[in-house]
């Protein structure tokens, strides 16, 4: 598997700490102090089959779920 970016690792760690599932807005709030572009990072994580959510890019009401 390709090496994960710092931002990707931060999102994975945050999801793990919160039981593997978070609403997009909650995740955005937790990440906003660290970096921007949460949607694009989530899209990359979905392409790597690490997270799941409905649609191609998560909307504000999406539930983000860790797959591993």
C-alpha positions, -999 to +999 in steps of 0.1 A: +000+000+000+012+035-008+025+056+021-002+078+037+001+115+040+002+132+074-034+145+068-046+110+059-030+095+090-046+122+111-081+115+097-076+077+103-064+082+138-093+106+146-118+081+132-102+053+153-104+074+184-141+081+178-151+045+173-146+043+135-174+065+124-181+103+124-204+127+107-185+149+081-192+181+100-177+167+132-147+154+114-142+188+096-143+205+130-117+182+145-094+187+115-098+224+109-070+234+132-046+210+116-052+214+078-077+223+051-091+202+022-108+175+043-131+165+014-103+159-010-083+139+015-114+118+022-118+112-015-083+099-017-089+077+014-120+063-003-101+055-035-076+036-013-105+017+002-098+030+038-130+049+044-165+047+031-193+072+026-222+078+002-213+096-031-180+106-047-172+135-024-188+137+011-214+163+018-221+179+051-245+153+063-224+123+052-213+097+077-176+088+073-168+052+083-133+037+087-131+004+068-101-012+085 
